[in-house]
Amino acid sequence: MQRRTILKCIAGVGAGLSIGALASQKDKPEEPKPRPLPEPSPQALPRWRGFNLLEMFMVHDARQFLEQDFAEIAELGFNFVRLPLDYRTWTESKDWRLLREDRLVWIDEAVTFGRKHGVHVQLNFHRAPGYTVASPPEAKSLWTDAEAQDVCALHWGRFAQRYQGISSQQLSFNLFNEPARVAAEPHKAVVERMVRTIKAQDPKRLIVCDGREWGTVPPTELVGLGVAAATRGYAPFHLTHYHASWVEGSDRWSKPSYPLHENGGVWDKSTLQKDQVTPWKALEHQGVGVMVGEFGAFSQTPHDVVLPWMRDCLETWKEAGWGWALWNYRGGFGILDSGRADVAYENWRGHRLDRAMLDLLQSA
C-alpha cells in the first residue's frame, strides 16, 4: 500500500469511518469527534496516560489490534497507547530486509484506531533488528554489527516514509526497548543514525528513546539530538516481579510488602522520588522531555501491596509532570483479566475488571 493511500484511508477513519467502508458510508451521520490530543515536543512531553497493547509483541502470538481496546481506553479517560513490536512479525523469515505488507497493515489499523478515538499511538521496536531484551537474543548485535545497523535503519526508514504527514500529536516513534549492556557512545552512534534516517523522511516526527540498562539510566549521551526519553516504573523489582515466570529465581523471593524493606534500606515514596525521579529530572533540565514508557506489578504480588505502591508512583510522576503507560491493558499487569487471586473483579463487557486499580489510575 502506498503512503498516499494509507494516509487517505487513515484520514477517512479519523472522521468516523472504517477503512473498508469509506465508499459505502458516505451518507452515515458523522460520529462525535475525539478529544484533541496535546502537542508534544522533544523538550516537553505531554502528561499522556494509558497502556501498552501487546498484539504484535511476539512473533509467535502476533495478531491484529482491536479497535475495541482503543475505544474503551478513550472512554475510560486515557489518551495513550504504546505498541511494543517484534520486527519479525512484518519481516520475511528468510530475509530480514523484506517487509510484509499484509502485516504492516495491522500497524496502519492501530494508527487509524488511535486517530479515530483520540488516543496517541507510540510505535516501539521491542525487538529491533539486532537487539532485544527478550529470548532468544538476536544473532547479530545492533550496537556493533554494520549489517544489523543497516537493516534497522531500513525498517525505521520505511516506517518514517509510511507515516509521513501524520501529526506527532497522534503518533510517535520509540526506537528501542530498554537498551542494555551497551555503553553510552555506541548507543548514541546507533540512535544518531536512526534519527537521521527518520528525519530524512519525516523531519517533524517525535522520537522517544528509552534509557539504557533496561530503561533505568538516563541517556544523557542523547542530549542535543532532538529526542525525548522514557524511563521505567518497575522499582523495587522484588515487588513488581514477584513470582514472574520469566524472572529466574523469583519463585524463591519472600512475599513483598510496601513499604518494602530490603538490603538494610526501605522503598517508599521518598525512595521512589530520590532514585527513580530525581536523576531523570536532571536530564529534563537539559532539554530532554521525559515519560514513563512502562510500569506495573505482576499479578502474583499481593493486591494490597500493589495499590499503595502504585499510588506513590503515580503521585510522584504527577508531581514531576510525566505521563505513563501501564504494562498492560489486558493481562497480568493490567486492569482487565489480570488473573489475580485476591481481587473482587467486576464483570465488564466480557472481561474481569480490577475496579480498584482503574479508579486509582483514573484519579492520577
N, C-alpha and C positions, 0 to 999 in steps of 0.2 A: 504494500500500500504506500503510495507516495505521500510525502509530508503534507502537501496542499490538501489532498483528500482527507488525511487524518484530521487536520485542523478544521476542515469544513464539517466533518461528522461530529467532532467534539463540540464545536460551536453550536450546532443544532441541538445536541443533547443538553448543553448548558442552558438552553431556553426551555427545557422541559420535555424533549422528545428523545426516544431511544434511537440508536444508530439504524437499526433495521426498520424503523417506522417513520423515517423522515418524510418520505414521499406520501405515505398513506395517512399521515396525521396532520396535514396542513390546516384542517379546519377545527382541530381539537382546541378547546379553550386553554389559554396559557396558564400553566401552573404558577403558584407563587414563586417569586424569585428568591434564591437563597440569600442568607445574610452575607453582607460584604465581608471579605477577609482583610486582615490588617496588612499593611505594606511592610515587607521585611527589607533589611539591608545587611550586608556582611558585618557591619559595625554594631547593629542593634536589631536582634531578632525579636519578633513578637512573642507574647506570652501564650504561644499555642498550647492547647491541652487536648490530648487524645490517646491513641492506641497504636500499637504495631499489629498489622494484619499479615498472616503467615502463609497465605495461599501459594506463594512461589518461593518459600523459604528453603525447601529441599527438593532436589530434582525428582526423587523417587515418590514424592507425595504432591507434586505440583498440580494445581487446578485453577480454574478461573476465579477471580474475585467476585464477591457477592454484592450486588447493589444494595441489598437489604442492610448489610453492615454499615455502609456509608449513610444511608437514610436514618438508621437508628442512632448512629453516633451523633449526627447533626441534631436529631430530635431530642436527644438526651443533654444537649447543650455543649457538645465538644466540637472542635473545628480542625482537627489534625489527624492524619494517619501517616505512619512511616511504613513503607513496604520493604522489608528485608528480602532481597532477591538472590537467587542462586543462578549465576550466568549460564550454567549448564542446561537450565530449563528452556532457553531460547537458542541454544547452540547445537549444531550437528555434532553427534557424539564422536565422529572420527576426524573432525576438523574444527578446532575452536575459533577459526576465523569466519566460519559460515554461520550466519544468524537466520533463525527460522521465523518467517513472517507470521505463521499461524500461532506462534507463542507470543511474539511481540504484541499482537493484537490484544492479548489478555491484559497487558500493561496499559495499552491505549484505553481499554474499557475502564480500568481503575482510575485513570486520569479523568476520563469522562464523568464517572460517578462522583468524583470529588468536585468537579466544576458544577455539576448539576445540583449537588446538595450543600455546597458551601463548606467544603472540607479541604484544607490544604493537603496535598499529596507530596510526600518526600520519598524519592526513589533511592534505595541504598543497595550497593553491591555487597551483600553479606558474604557471599563467595564471589570474589572477583577473579578474573584470570590471573593466576599466580599467587593468590592469598586468600586464606580463610582461617577463622578460629575453630572451625568445625572439623570433624573427621569424615573422610580421610583428608590429609593435607594435600595441597597442590603439588604436582610433580616438579614444577619449576617455580622459583621464587620471584615474586614481583619486585622485590627490593634489589635483586642482584642480576636477574636474567633479562637480557635485551629482548628476547622473543616475547616473554611474558609481558613486558612493558609495552611492546608494540601492539600486542593483541588487546591488552586492557585499554590502551588509547583508542584502538579501533572501535571497541564496544562503546566507550563513553562518547566518542565522536559521533557514532550512529545515533545514540540516544539524544545528543545535543541537536543534531540535524532534525531528528524526528519530531522533537517537541519545540523547535524554534518558534517563537512568537507567542507561546503560552506564558502568561504573566508569572513572575516569581511570587506574586500573591497567591497563586494557585498551585505552583509546582516548584520543587527544589530538588537538587541532587546532593546525596550524601555519599561521598566517594567510596569509602571502605569501612567495614565494620571492625572497630576495635583493633587497629594495627598493633601487634605485639611482637616483642623480640626484634625490634628494629630501632636503630639509633636515629637521632634527630636528622642528621644530614641526608642519609639515603631516603628517609621518609619524605623530607622536604623536596628532594630531587624528583621523586615519583609524583608527588602532589603537584608540583610546578608543571610537570609535563601534562598531566590530566587537565589542569586548569587551562593551560594554553590550548589544548585540543578542544575543550568545551567552548571556550570563549571565541575561538575562531569561527565556530558555527553559530553561537548564541551569546553575544557579549554581555547580555543582561541577566543571564541565568544565575540564580543564587546557588552557591556551593557551600556545603557544610562538611567539615572534616572532624571525625572522631578523634579524641585524644589517644595518645599512644598507651601501650601497656594495658590493653583491654579497656580503653576509654577512660583511664584514671589519671593520666598525666597530661596536664595542659600542653597543647602543641605550640609552645612559644616560637618554635622554628618557623611557623607559618605566618607570623606577624608580617604584614606588608604584602601578602599575596592576594588580598581581597576576598578572603574566605571567612566564614563563621566557624564555630566549633561546637562539638557536642560532648558532654560528659555522661556519666552513668550514675544510677541510683541503686547500687547493689551492696552498699556497705551498711552494716557489717556482713560479710559474706556468710559467716556461720549462721546468721539469722535468715538471710534471704534464700540460701540454697540448702537448707536443712533437708536431708534425705532426698536430694535431687539425684536421680539415677545416673545422670551424665557426669556427676562430680565424684570422682573416686574417693572413697573413704567417708563420704558424707553420711552414710548409714551408721557410722560409728560415732558421730558427733553427739554431744549432750543436747537435750532438748533446749532450745533457746528461750530466753525471757527478754523483756525490754523494760527499762534499760538493760543492756547486755554487759555483764562483767566478764572480761577475758584478759589474760596476759597482764594482770595487775592494773588494768585500766577499765574504763566504763564507756560504753557507747550510749550517748544520749543526745539530746538536741544540740547541746553546745559542742559536742564532739563532731556531729554532722556538719555544723557550721564551720568549725575550725579546719577539719580535714577534707571536707567534700565541697565546700563553697568558697572559702577564702582564697585558695590558690587560683581558682578559676575567675574570681572577681579581679585578681591581679591581671590576668590575661584580658579580661574585658576592658580594663582600664587602658590597655594598649591598642584598643580599637578593634577587638575581635568579639563579635556577638556570641552569646553562649545559650545553649539549651540542654535539656536532659533527654537524650535520644531513646534511652531505655531505663526502666526501673521496675521494681516489683519484688514480691516474695513468693516462693513456690508454695504449692498447696499443702505441703506437709508441715510447714511452720504453723503453729497454733494461731488461729484467727485472732484471739485476744492478745497476741503478741504483734501480729502483722498490723493491725489497725492503729495502735498508738505510735508504732514506728513510722508508718506511712503518714500519719498526721504530722509528725515532726518534720519529715522530709518535705511534704507539701507546703507547710508553713515557711520553712527555710527557703525554699525555691520561690515562693510568692514574695517574700521579703527581698530576695535577690532580683526579682523581676524576670524570672526564667520560665519558659514553657517546658512541657514534658510529654512523654508518651509512655504509657504503661505497656509492658510486655506481659500479656497480650490482651485482646478483647475477649475472645473465646478460648478457654484453655486454662492450664494450671496456674497461671499468674493473673488471670483476668477476672472480669465481673460476671461473665457468663460461663456456665458449665465447667467450673474450676475443679470439681471433684473433691472438695474439702469435706471431711467427715464431721466437722464441728460448726457448720453453718446451717442456719434455718433458711433454706433457699425459698425464693418466691418464684412461682411458675409465671413465666413472662414470654409470650409469643413462641412457645415451643422450647424455651430454654429455662435453665435454672439460674436465676439472678441472685447475686450476692448484693442485696439492697443496702446493707450497711457500708460496704466498700463503695458502691455507687454514690451514696449520699456523701461520703467523705470526699470523693473526687469532685463531685459537683460543687461542694462547698469551697473548694480550693480555686 
